[in-house]
Amino acid sequence: MSDGVLAPAELAARAHANGVQLWALTDHDELAGLAEARRKAEALGMQFVPGVEISVTWARQTIHVLGLGVDEFDTKLNAGLAGLRAGRSVRAREMADRLTAMGVPNSYEGALPYAANPSLISRTHFARFLVEHGYCRNMQMVFDKYLGENKPANVQVQWSTLEQALGWIIGAGGRAAIAHPGRYNYSPMQFDALFEQFKDLGGAAIEVITGSHTPDQYAEYAAVARRYGFMASCGSDFHSPKEARLDLGELPSLPADLTPVWRDWI
């Protein structure tokens, strides 16, 4: 319901067909797809974990924190996410203005058809427009040229703080996990500070195996999980059959000595 191209029920069916037994939907700053995802997963005999991926600003960069096993009806969680979605709309208009100045007209109107919900329009939707209309060969080129961190069409936004995001997740009965840490451009000292603060605030896990990590990073973040005593999570980071590095169900197993974040849910 945020930046994926398949409906929640289609994702559940694809995961089941690929042998997945326990599955979570984690849209960006949105819970609206969980009911459909749960119904389909249960109909197929899969266990379902309600989740969300919350946008956080930390050390002037955007990071994503997963809430797994949350109560999607929690009032504070829903109110916090509604505020983040409002910020996405303002950001999208400014990104479109910057793209216009760079010779890409009508990008906002072009990106809208790719978004299931206009209030959740994101860089991914702009990227799909730019690829489909020939401005770039692929999604990675879009982010390298226009929309990545510190690129000219990207608009920095103050999302939630780490403390706010973990407060919403824990308050809604969930476990917090740092999503795809290998994507963030922090120094070793900054990463240490992030992991320490995350743990102090009640953070439970980090993604170790994910479609956004290289095999070398699997080992790197397994070591981080051991050092900080974090549980470990797997996440496909699947958005589209055309864009996925790994399909649902294709991730390798976690190292045997790590504690899976889903330990108590099976």
Backbone hydrogen bonds, N-H to C=O, Kabsch-Sander energy under -0.5 kcal/mol:
donor,donor_aa,acceptor,acceptor_aa,energy
5,V,239,H,-2.3
11,L,7,A,-2.2
12,A,8,P,-2.2
13,A,9,A,-2.2
14,R,10,E,-2.3
15,A,11,L,-2.8
16,H,12,A,-2.5
17,A,13,A,-2.3
18,N,14,R,-1.3
19,G,16,H,-1.8
20,V,15,A,-2.5
23,W,47,Q,-2.3
25,L,49,V,-0.8
26,T,24,A,-0.5
29,D,27,D,-0.6
29,D,53,E,-2.2
30,E,27,D,-0.7
34,L,31,L,-1.7
37,A,33,G,-2.2
38,R,34,L,-2.9
39,R,35,A,-2.3
40,K,36,E,-2.1
41,A,37,A,-2.5
42,E,38,R,-2.8
43,A,39,R,-2.0
44,L,40,K,-1.5
45,G,42,E,-0.9
46,M,41,A,-2.9
47,Q,21,Q,-2.5
49,V,23,W,-2.6
51,G,25,L,-1.0
52,V,67,G,-1.4
53,E,27,D,-2.8
54,I,52,V,-0.6
54,I,65,V,-3.1
56,V,63,I,-2.6
57,T,160,S,-2.6
58,W,56,V,-0.6
58,W,61,Q,-2.8
61,Q,58,W,-1.4
63,I,56,V,-2.9
63,I,61,Q,-0.5
65,V,54,I,-2.3
66,L,177,A,-3.5
67,G,52,V,-3.0
68,L,66,L,-0.6
68,L,175,R,-2.8
69,G,50,P,-1.9
70,V,50,P,-1.4
71,D,172,A,-2.0
72,E,70,V,-0.9
74,D,71,D,-1.9
78,N,74,D,-2.2
79,A,75,T,-2.3
80,G,76,K,-2.3
81,L,77,L,-2.3
82,A,78,N,-2.1
83,G,79,A,-1.6
84,L,80,G,-1.5
85,R,81,L,-2.3
86,A,82,A,-1.7
87,G,83,G,-1.4
88,R,84,L,-1.3
89,S,85,R,-1.3
90,V,86,A,-1.3
91,R,87,G,-2.1
92,A,88,R,-2.4
93,R,89,S,-1.6
94,E,90,V,-1.6
95,M,91,R,-2.5
96,A,92,A,-2.2
97,D,93,R,-1.9
98,R,94,E,-2.1
99,L,95,M,-2.4
100,T,96,A,-2.4
101,A,97,D,-1.9
102,M,98,R,-1.0
103,G,100,T,-1.8
104,V,99,L,-2.7
107,S,104,V,-0.6
110,G,106,N,-1.9
111,A,107,S,-2.4
112,L,108,Y,-1.8
114,Y,111,A,-1.7
115,A,112,L,-2.0
116,A,2,S,-0.5
116,A,114,Y,-0.5
120,L,117,N,-2.4
121,I,118,P,-1.3
126,F,122,S,-1.7
127,A,123,R,-2.7
128,R,124,T,-2.3
129,F,125,H,-1.8
130,L,126,F,-2.4
131,V,127,A,-2.3
132,E,128,R,-2.7
133,H,129,F,-1.8
134,G,131,V,-1.6
135,Y,130,L,-2.2
136,C,130,L,-1.2
142,V,138,N,-1.4
143,F,139,M,-1.9
144,D,140,Q,-2.3
145,K,141,M,-2.2
146,Y,142,V,-3.4
147,L,142,V,-1.7
148,G,143,F,-1.9
151,K,148,G,-2.2
153,A,146,Y,-2.0
154,N,146,Y,-0.7
154,N,151,K,-1.3
156,Q,154,N,-0.6
159,W,157,V,-1.2
160,S,55,S,-1.5
165,A,161,T,-2.6
166,L,162,L,-2.4
167,G,163,E,-1.9
168,W,164,Q,-2.4
169,I,165,A,-2.3
170,I,166,L,-2.8
171,G,167,G,-2.1
172,A,168,W,-1.3
173,G,170,I,-1.8
174,G,169,I,-2.6
175,R,68,L,-2.9
177,A,66,L,-2.2
178,I,205,A,-1.9
179,A,64,H,-2.4
179,A,177,A,-0.5
183,R,180,H,-2.1
184,Y,181,P,-1.6
186,Y,184,Y,-1.3
191,F,187,S,-2.8
192,D,188,P,-2.2
193,A,189,M,-2.0
194,L,190,Q,-2.8
195,F,191,F,-2.9
196,E,192,D,-2.4
197,Q,193,A,-2.5
198,F,194,L,-2.8
199,K,195,F,-2.3
200,D,196,E,-2.6
201,L,197,Q,-1.9
202,G,199,K,-1.6
203,G,198,F,-3.0
204,A,176,A,-1.9
205,A,176,A,-1.9
206,I,231,M,-1.7
207,E,178,I,-2.6
208,V,233,S,-2.5
209,I,233,S,-1.2
210,T,208,V,-0.6
211,G,235,G,-1.6
213,H,210,T,-2.0
218,Y,214,T,-1.6
219,A,215,P,-1.4
220,E,216,D,-1.9
221,Y,217,Q,-2.8
222,A,218,Y,-1.5
223,A,219,A,-1.9
224,V,220,E,-1.4
225,A,221,Y,-2.1
226,R,222,A,-2.0
227,R,223,A,-2.4
228,Y,224,V,-2.3
229,G,225,A,-1.1
230,F,225,A,-1.5
231,M,204,A,-2.9
232,A,259,T,-2.8
233,S,206,I,-2.1
235,G,209,I,-2.2
243,E,240,S,-0.8
244,A,240,S,-1.7
250,E,247,D,-2.0
258,L,255,P,-1.7
261,V,232,A,-2.5
263,R,260,P,-1.8
265,W,262,W,-2.3
266,I,263,R,-0.6
